[in-house]
Amino acid sequence: MGRTNKKYNCIIFDCDGVLVDSEPIGNQVMVDMANELGANISLDYAYQYFKGNSLYHCMSKVESLIPSDLPTHFETDYRARTFERFKKEIQPVEGVEALIKTLKVPFCVASSGPENKIRLNLELTGLLPYFKNRIFSCYKVQKWKPDPAVFLWAAQAMGYNPNECLVIEDSPIGIDAAINGGFDVFGFTAHDYKSELAPRATKTFDSMLELQKLL
């Protein structure tokens, strides 16, 4: 895939699966906790139904699969278990730090996760210094993808209109959020096992080196 003709003034990165390789960890914990309650699901199921969605959506889906109500402490337990796993296992997405160092335009991160989770994962992977005060969480605006609110907030805070920005996403729901806000969006296909991103995204790429060439 060749270089894109359009020049963007600002890059908005999703966090999970784009900057940090957290999706396998977070989804495996969700699968483990759901199965402890009788859900009987696989990691493939999680990638299909949970990836890119808010935690509340995932919890509601789990509750529909089990014979009883979800325990009231499920969210707290999930956060605690994922944070422990992140501290031991999380890595930056391969090549992303090298990519960030080449960027000549402002950039930020806009994610569905709570800000403390975004900061933790960026800190653990050595990426936090690049983002500092340019972190935008859906929890702040209380609207989740595919609603474009978090991307619109990020663009406005960075000082740009949506048509001047490029969003980098790895989930269909995130790509839909960007499109709903009037953004161009490039889809990262490293974990796009069902080829769902290409029909939606402005362009797709399968490595950060390829994204660097596109930009």
PASEBA-1860 file (N, C-alpha, C; in nm, 3 decimals):
! residues 215
1> MGRTNKKY> 0.085/-0.119/0.000/0.000/0.000/0.000/0.089/0.124/0.000 ~ 0.062/0.219/-0.085/0.147/0.337/-0.099/0.116/0.444/0.002 ~ 0.192/0.551/-0.008/0.175/0.667/0.080/0.040/0.733/0.054 ~ -0.026/0.778/0.159/-0.152/0.850/0.142/-0.123/0.992/0.094 ~ -0.213/1.046/0.011/-0.191/1.178/-0.046/-0.219/1.289/0.055 ~ -0.306/1.263/0.149/-0.349/1.367/0.242/-0.248/1.384/0.355 ~ -0.222/1.510/0.390/-0.136/1.540/0.504/-0.223/1.574/0.624 ~ -0.199/1.509/0.735/-0.278/1.533/0.856/-0.202/1.623/0.952
9> NCIIFDCD> -0.276/1.704/1.026/-0.215/1.797/1.122/-0.207/1.741/1.263 ~ -0.277/1.631/1.287/-0.282/1.572/1.422/-0.315/1.424/1.410 ~ -0.250/1.341/1.493/-0.276/1.197/1.496/-0.339/1.162/1.631 ~ -0.451/1.090/1.628/-0.518/1.046/1.750/-0.509/0.893/1.756 ~ -0.433/0.843/1.853/-0.416/0.699/1.868/-0.518/0.641/1.966 ~ -0.577/0.528/1.932/-0.640/0.443/2.033/-0.527/0.386/2.119 ~ -0.559/0.335/2.237/-0.454/0.283/2.325/-0.441/0.131/2.316 ~ -0.543/0.058/2.359/-0.536/-0.088/2.366/-0.529/-0.149/2.226
17> GVLVDSEP> -0.421/-0.222/2.200/-0.405/-0.287/2.071/-0.337/-0.202/1.967 ~ -0.321/-0.072/1.995/-0.253/0.018/1.901/-0.120/0.066/1.960 ~ -0.124/0.116/2.084/-0.002/0.158/2.152/0.053/0.047/2.241 ~ -0.037/-0.019/2.313/0.005/-0.125/2.405/-0.065/-0.255/2.369 ~ 0.006/-0.365/2.386/-0.047/-0.496/2.347/-0.126/-0.556/2.464 ~ -0.236/-0.488/2.498/-0.314/-0.525/2.617/-0.434/-0.614/2.584 ~ -0.473/-0.619/2.458/-0.596/-0.693/2.423/-0.591/-0.841/2.464 ~ -0.481/-0.915/2.437/-0.480/-1.056/2.478/-0.495/-1.071/2.630
25> IGNQVMVD> -0.435/-0.979/2.707/-0.441/-0.989/2.853/-0.582/-0.958/2.903 ~ -0.634/-0.843/2.864/-0.766/-0.801/2.912/-0.876/-0.896/2.872 ~ -0.870/-0.945/2.748/-0.973/-1.038/2.701/-0.962/-1.173/2.769 ~ -0.839/-1.220/2.795/-0.822/-1.349/2.864/-0.876/-1.343/3.006 ~ -0.852/-1.232/3.075/-0.907/-1.217/3.211/-1.060/-1.217/3.206 ~ -1.118/-1.148/3.108/-1.264/-1.146/3.095/-1.318/-1.286/3.068 ~ -1.250/-1.361/2.982/-1.290/-1.499/2.953/-1.282/-1.585/3.079 ~ -1.170/-1.575/3.151/-1.153/-1.654/3.273/-1.263/-1.625/3.375
33> MANELGAN> -1.291/-1.495/3.395/-1.392/-1.458/3.496/-1.532/-1.498/3.451 ~ -1.560/-1.485/3.321/-1.691/-1.526/3.269/-1.709/-1.676/3.283 ~ -1.604/-1.752/3.253/-1.613/-1.898/3.260/-1.624/-1.948/3.405 ~ -1.565/-1.874/3.499/-1.581/-1.909/3.641/-1.727/-1.898/3.684 ~ -1.803/-1.817/3.609/-1.946/-1.799/3.639/-2.036/-1.886/3.550 ~ -1.971/-1.968/3.462/-2.048/-2.062/3.381/-2.073/-2.021/3.238 ~ -1.997/-1.923/3.186/-2.025/-1.873/3.051/-1.978/-1.968/2.941 ~ -1.867/-2.038/2.963/-1.813/-2.132/2.865/-1.782/-2.066/2.731
41> ISLDYAYQ> -1.696/-1.962/2.734/-1.657/-1.892/2.612/-1.505/-1.904/2.591 ~ -1.461/-1.870/2.469/-1.320/-1.879/2.432/-1.263/-1.739/2.409 ~ -1.131/-1.734/2.393/-1.065/-1.607/2.363/-1.111/-1.554/2.227 ~ -1.135/-1.643/2.132/-1.187/-1.600/2.001/-1.322/-1.530/2.017 ~ -1.406/-1.585/2.103/-1.535/-1.522/2.131/-1.514/-1.381/2.186 ~ -1.419/-1.367/2.276/-1.392/-1.236/2.337/-1.347/-1.135/2.233 ~ -1.257/-1.178/2.143/-1.212/-1.086/2.038/-1.329/-1.042/1.950 ~ -1.423/-1.132/1.927/-1.536/-1.098/1.840/-1.636/-1.005/1.908
49> YFKGNSLY> -1.664/-1.029/2.037/-1.774/-0.957/2.102/-1.732/-0.852/2.204 ~ -1.606/-0.858/2.250/-1.564/-0.764/2.354/-1.467/-0.657/2.303 ~ -1.384/-0.692/2.207/-1.275/-0.603/2.164/-1.329/-0.467/2.119 ~ -1.272/-0.362/2.178/-1.310/-0.226/2.142/-1.431/-0.172/2.213 ~ -1.504/-0.260/2.281/-1.626/-0.218/2.351/-1.594/-0.169/2.492 ~ -1.688/-0.095/2.550/-1.674/-0.052/2.688/-1.683/-0.173/2.781 ~ -1.627/-0.159/2.899/-1.635/-0.267/2.998/-1.779/-0.298/3.032 ~ -1.864/-0.194/3.037/-2.005/-0.216/3.073/-2.077/-0.300/2.968
57> HCMSKVES> -2.043/-0.278/2.842/-2.099/-0.360/2.735/-2.055/-0.506/2.753 ~ -1.926/-0.526/2.781/-1.873/-0.662/2.799/-1.938/-0.731/2.918 ~ -1.956/-0.657/3.027/-2.019/-0.714/3.146/-2.164/-0.754/3.117 ~ -2.234/-0.671/3.043/-2.373/-0.702/3.007/-2.379/-0.828/2.921 ~ -2.282/-0.841/2.830/-2.277/-0.959/2.744/-2.250/-1.085/2.828 ~ -2.156/-1.075/2.921/-2.126/-1.189/3.009/-2.250/-1.227/3.089 ~ -2.320/-1.128/3.140/-2.438/-1.156/3.223/-2.544/-1.232/3.143 ~ -2.551/-1.203/3.012/-2.650/-1.273/2.927/-2.612/-1.419/2.903
65> LIPSDLPT> -2.487/-1.455/2.934/-2.438/-1.591/2.908/-2.437/-1.680/3.030 ~ -2.462/-1.622/3.148/-2.450/-1.701/3.271/-2.588/-1.719/3.336 ~ -2.602/-1.819/3.422/-2.734/-1.851/3.477/-2.782/-1.757/3.587 ~ -2.695/-1.669/3.635/-2.735/-1.580/3.745/-2.692/-1.436/3.712 ~ -2.726/-1.342/3.800/-2.682/-1.204/3.781/-2.531/-1.195/3.799 ~ -2.473/-1.095/3.735/-2.330/-1.070/3.753/-2.304/-1.024/3.896 ~ -2.201/-1.076/3.962/-2.170/-1.030/4.099/-2.143/-0.880/4.102 ~ -2.182/-0.814/4.209/-2.166/-0.669/4.219/-2.019/-0.627/4.217
73> HFETDYRA> -1.930/-0.718/4.257/-1.788/-0.684/4.264/-1.713/-0.724/4.135 ~ -1.786/-0.761/4.030/-1.722/-0.810/3.907/-1.628/-0.705/3.849 ~ -1.674/-0.579/3.836/-1.590/-0.475/3.777/-1.463/-0.452/3.859 ~ -1.478/-0.443/3.990/-1.362/-0.422/4.078/-1.263/-0.536/4.065 ~ -1.315/-0.659/4.064/-1.228/-0.777/4.050/-1.157/-0.777/3.914 ~ -1.233/-0.741/3.809/-1.174/-0.740/3.675/-1.060/-0.638/3.668 ~ -1.083/-0.519/3.721/-0.978/-0.416/3.720/-0.855/-0.465/3.796 ~ -0.877/-0.523/3.913/-0.764/-0.569/3.995/-0.685/-0.679/3.924
81> RTFERFKK> -0.755/-0.774/3.866/-0.688/-0.887/3.801/-0.614/-0.844/3.675 ~ -0.677/-0.754/3.596/-0.608/-0.708/3.475/-0.486/-0.622/3.511 ~ -0.500/-0.535/3.610/-0.387/-0.449/3.648/-0.267/-0.534/3.692 ~ -0.294/-0.642/3.767/-0.185/-0.729/3.810/-0.117/-0.796/3.690 ~ -0.198/-0.840/3.596/-0.142/-0.904/3.475/-0.066/-0.802/3.391 ~ -0.123/-0.681/3.378/-0.053/-0.577/3.301/0.086/-0.551/3.359 ~ 0.093/-0.542/3.492/0.220/-0.509/3.557/0.327/-0.613/3.527 ~ 0.286/-0.738/3.506/0.382/-0.846/3.481/0.409/-0.870/3.332
89> EIQPVEGV> 0.309/-0.845/3.248/0.316/-0.897/3.112/0.310/-0.794/2.999 ~ 0.254/-0.676/3.023/0.222/-0.588/2.910/0.347/-0.536/2.840 ~ 0.337/-0.527/2.708/0.446/-0.477/2.622/0.389/-0.370/2.529 ~ 0.476/-0.279/2.482/0.428/-0.186/2.378/0.406/-0.263/2.249 ~ 0.317/-0.216/2.165/0.301/-0.275/2.032/0.433/-0.259/1.957 ~ 0.476/-0.365/1.891/0.607/-0.365/1.825/0.620/-0.249/1.728 ~ 0.726/-0.171/1.746/0.757/-0.062/1.653/0.688/0.069/1.681 ~ 0.601/0.073/1.783/0.522/0.196/1.801/0.605/0.311/1.856
97> EALIKTLK> 0.701/0.280/1.945/0.784/0.389/1.998/0.870/0.451/1.888 ~ 0.925/0.367/1.803/1.004/0.418/1.689/0.918/0.504/1.598 ~ 0.793/0.462/1.576/0.700/0.540/1.494/0.676/0.677/1.558 ~ 0.645/0.678/1.688/0.614/0.803/1.758/0.730/0.902/1.746 ~ 0.851/0.850/1.756/0.969/0.937/1.750/0.985/1.004/1.614 ~ 0.923/0.948/1.509/0.935/1.007/1.375/0.826/1.110/1.345 ~ 0.723/1.117/1.429/0.609/1.204/1.398/0.649/1.351/1.403 ~ 0.606/1.424/1.302/0.636/1.567/1.293/0.514/1.652/1.327
105> VPFCVASS> 0.403/1.589/1.360/0.279/1.661/1.394/0.236/1.623/1.536 ~ 0.152/1.706/1.600/0.104/1.673/1.734/0.025/1.543/1.734 ~ 0.026/1.474/1.848/-0.049/1.348/1.860/-0.098/1.332/2.003 ~ -0.197/1.244/2.018/-0.255/1.219/2.150/-0.313/1.079/2.152 ~ -0.371/1.040/2.265/-0.436/0.909/2.278/-0.580/0.930/2.325 ~ -0.673/0.857/2.263/-0.814/0.863/2.300/-0.866/0.720/2.312 ~ -0.906/0.682/2.433/-0.934/0.540/2.462/-1.063/0.522/2.540 ~ -1.120/0.403/2.528/-1.241/0.369/2.604/-1.213/0.344/2.751
113> GPENKIRL> -1.088/0.316/2.787/-1.054/0.281/2.925/-1.053/0.401/3.017 ~ -1.059/0.377/3.148/-1.044/0.487/3.245/-0.903/0.546/3.235 ~ -0.889/0.672/3.273/-0.760/0.739/3.257/-0.650/0.671/3.337 ~ -0.683/0.620/3.456/-0.578/0.556/3.537/-0.525/0.429/3.469 ~ -0.612/0.359/3.397/-0.568/0.239/3.323/-0.480/0.280/3.204 ~ -0.522/0.384/3.132/-0.442/0.431/3.017/-0.303/0.472/3.065 ~ -0.298/0.551/3.173/-0.170/0.599/3.225/-0.083/0.482/3.272 ~ -0.144/0.386/3.342/-0.068/0.270/3.391/-0.003/0.196/3.275
121> NLELTGLL> -0.083/0.166/3.173/-0.031/0.087/3.061/0.075/0.163/2.981 ~ 0.056/0.294/2.965/0.158/0.373/2.896/0.286/0.381/2.979 ~ 0.268/0.392/3.111/0.385/0.398/3.199/0.463/0.266/3.198 ~ 0.390/0.155/3.207/0.454/0.023/3.211/0.530/-0.008/3.082 ~ 0.485/0.051/2.972/0.549/0.024/2.842/0.646/0.135/2.801 ~ 0.668/0.233/2.888/0.764/0.340/2.860/0.713/0.447/2.765 ~ 0.583/0.447/2.737/0.527/0.541/2.639/0.467/0.667/2.702 ~ 0.449/0.666/2.834/0.379/0.778/2.898/0.445/0.914/2.871
129> PYFKNRIF> 0.579/0.927/2.873/0.640/1.058/2.850/0.602/1.121/2.716 ~ 0.565/1.040/2.619/0.528/1.094/2.487/0.388/1.155/2.487 ~ 0.305/1.117/2.586/0.165/1.160/2.585/0.130/1.258/2.698 ~ 0.192/1.244/2.813/0.178/1.338/2.924/0.033/1.385/2.943 ~ 0.003/1.510/2.906/-0.130/1.567/2.928/-0.219/1.556/2.805 ~ -0.187/1.465/2.716/-0.267/1.448/2.594/-0.335/1.311/2.595 ~ -0.405/1.285/2.706/-0.476/1.158/2.726/-0.625/1.187/2.740 ~ -0.706/1.123/2.657/-0.850/1.148/2.654/-0.924/1.016/2.675
137> SCYKVQKW> -1.007/1.012/2.778/-1.078/0.889/2.817/-1.229/0.904/2.798 ~ -1.291/0.798/2.747/-1.437/0.796/2.733/-1.506/0.818/2.868 ~ -1.440/0.778/2.976/-1.501/0.792/3.108/-1.522/0.939/3.145 ~ -1.438/1.027/3.091/-1.451/1.171/3.120/-1.577/1.229/3.057 ~ -1.609/1.183/2.934/-1.726/1.236/2.863/-1.849/1.146/2.881 ~ -1.828/1.028/2.944/-1.937/0.933/2.969/-2.011/0.892/2.842 ~ -1.935/0.882/2.733/-1.988/0.832/2.607/-1.882/0.739/2.548 ~ -1.927/0.626/2.496/-1.834/0.523/2.450/-1.850/0.497/2.301
145> KPDPAVFL> -1.739/0.454/2.240/-1.742/0.417/2.098/-1.851/0.312/2.076 ~ -1.927/0.319/1.967/-1.907/0.396/1.843/-1.951/0.543/1.847 ~ -1.992/0.595/1.963/-2.014/0.739/1.973/-1.878/0.808/1.953 ~ -1.871/0.912/1.871/-1.742/0.975/1.841/-1.696/1.076/1.945 ~ -1.768/1.089/2.057/-1.745/1.198/2.153/-1.598/1.210/2.196 ~ -1.533/1.098/2.227/-1.396/1.105/2.278/-1.300/1.157/2.170 ~ -1.324/1.119/2.045/-1.238/1.168/1.936/-1.263/1.317/1.910 ~ -1.390/1.357/1.915/-1.424/1.499/1.895/-1.363/1.585/2.005
153> WAAQAMGY> -1.368/1.537/2.128/-1.307/1.608/2.242/-1.156/1.619/2.223 ~ -1.094/1.508/2.184/-0.949/1.507/2.164/-0.909/1.606/2.055 ~ -0.979/1.604/1.943/-0.947/1.695/1.832/-0.961/1.841/1.876 ~ -1.071/1.871/1.944/-1.095/2.009/1.989/-0.986/2.054/2.087 ~ -0.952/1.966/2.181/-0.851/2.000/2.281/-0.714/2.020/2.216 ~ -0.687/1.946/2.111/-0.559/1.959/2.041/-0.558/2.079/1.947 ~ -0.678/2.135/1.920/-0.687/2.256/1.839/-0.713/2.232/1.691 ~ -0.774/2.118/1.658/-0.796/2.084/1.517/-0.939/2.040/1.493
161> NPNECLVI> -0.984/2.053/1.367/-1.112/2.000/1.324/-1.095/1.853/1.288 ~ -1.204/1.775/1.291/-1.194/1.633/1.258/-1.128/1.606/1.122 ~ -1.158/1.691/1.022/-1.102/1.664/0.888/-0.952/1.690/0.880 ~ -0.894/1.749/0.985/-0.749/1.771/0.990/-0.676/1.660/1.063 ~ -0.751/1.571/1.126/-0.694/1.467/1.213/-0.704/1.330/1.149 ~ -0.614/1.242/1.191/-0.619/1.100/1.154/-0.628/1.017/1.281 ~ -0.725/0.926/1.285/-0.740/0.834/1.397/-0.676/0.701/1.360 ~ -0.606/0.640/1.457/-0.547/0.507/1.439/-0.620/0.411/1.532
169> EDSPIGID> -0.686/0.311/1.475/-0.770/0.219/1.551/-0.743/0.075/1.513 ~ -0.786/-0.019/1.599/-0.768/-0.161/1.567/-0.896/-0.241/1.582 ~ -1.009/-0.175/1.612/-1.135/-0.248/1.628/-1.242/-0.189/1.538 ~ -1.337/-0.270/1.491/-1.445/-0.218/1.408/-1.524/-0.107/1.478 ~ -1.549/-0.125/1.608/-1.628/-0.025/1.680/-1.554/0.108/1.692 ~ -1.421/0.101/1.706/-1.340/0.223/1.710/-1.337/0.293/1.576 ~ -1.326/0.215/1.470/-1.329/0.272/1.335/-1.464/0.338/1.308 ~ -1.572/0.272/1.350/-1.705/0.332/1.334/-1.716/0.464/1.410
177> AAINGGFD> -1.658/0.471/1.531/-1.661/0.594/1.610/-1.591/0.707/1.536 ~ -1.475/0.677/1.478/-1.401/0.780/1.403/-1.481/0.828/1.283 ~ -1.536/0.735/1.208/-1.616/0.771/1.090/-1.738/0.854/1.132 ~ -1.801/0.816/1.241/-1.918/0.890/1.291/-1.884/1.034/1.327 ~ -1.756/1.059/1.360/-1.714/1.194/1.395/-1.658/1.272/1.278 ~ -1.652/1.212/1.160/-1.600/1.281/1.042/-1.449/1.274/1.026 ~ -1.387/1.174/1.088/-1.242/1.157/1.082/-1.203/1.056/0.975 ~ -1.086/1.074/0.915/-1.021/0.964/0.844/-0.965/0.869/0.950
185> VFGFTAHD> -0.963/0.740/0.920/-0.916/0.643/1.019/-0.839/0.532/0.950 ~ -0.720/0.503/1.000/-0.639/0.391/0.951/-0.656/0.274/1.048 ~ -0.681/0.156/0.993/-0.704/0.038/1.074/-0.580/-0.051/1.084 ~ -0.541/-0.083/1.207/-0.427/-0.170/1.234/-0.476/-0.314/1.237 ~ -0.430/-0.395/1.142/-0.490/-0.527/1.119/-0.414/-0.644/1.182 ~ -0.320/-0.616/1.273/-0.239/-0.725/1.331/-0.326/-0.833/1.396 ~ -0.438/-0.793/1.458/-0.527/-0.892/1.521/-0.665/-0.894/1.455 ~ -0.670/-0.853/1.330/-0.799/-0.847/1.257/-0.825/-0.981/1.188
193> YKSELAPR> -0.853/-1.082/1.270/-0.860/-1.219/1.219/-0.974/-1.242/1.120 ~ -1.078/-1.160/1.128/-1.194/-1.180/1.040/-1.201/-1.075/0.930 ~ -1.092/-1.001/0.910/-1.084/-0.900/0.804/-1.203/-0.803/0.807 ~ -1.230/-0.750/0.926/-1.344/-0.659/0.943/-1.307/-0.512/0.922 ~ -1.178/-0.480/0.920/-1.139/-0.339/0.920/-1.133/-0.278/0.780 ~ -1.085/-0.353/0.683/-1.064/-0.297/0.548/-1.190/-0.234/0.488 ~ -1.308/-0.297/0.500/-1.427/-0.235/0.440/-1.466/-0.102/0.506 ~ -1.421/-0.080/0.630/-1.460/0.040/0.704/-1.355/0.151/0.698
201> ATKTFDSM> -1.228/0.114/0.709/-1.121/0.211/0.731/-1.082/0.285/0.603 ~ -1.027/0.406/0.622/-0.974/0.484/0.510/-0.860/0.406/0.444 ~ -0.771/0.353/0.527/-0.663/0.265/0.484/-0.638/0.164/0.596 ~ -0.570/0.054/0.563/-0.530/-0.041/0.667/-0.379/-0.064/0.657 ~ -0.322/-0.112/0.770/-0.178/-0.143/0.774/-0.160/-0.256/0.874 ~ -0.054/-0.337/0.858/-0.036/-0.453/0.946/0.088/-0.443/1.035 ~ 0.162/-0.332/1.027/0.276/-0.311/1.114/0.299/-0.162/1.129 ~ 0.367/-0.123/1.238/0.395/0.019/1.260/0.494/0.073/1.157
209> LELQKLL> 0.577/-0.015/1.101/0.667/0.027/0.996/0.588/0.067/0.872 ~ 0.484/-0.011/0.842/0.398/0.022/0.726/0.324/0.153/0.752 ~ 0.276/0.174/0.875/0.209/0.300/0.907/0.304/0.418/0.889 ~ 0.428/0.400/0.930/0.528/0.506/0.915/0.542/0.545/0.767 ~ 0.539/0.447/0.679/0.548/0.475/0.535/0.423/0.546/0.484 ~ 0.307/0.508/0.538/0.181/0.570/0.497/0.175/0.717/0.537 ~ 0.238/0.748/0.649/0.234/0.886/0.699/0.341/0.972/0.634
END
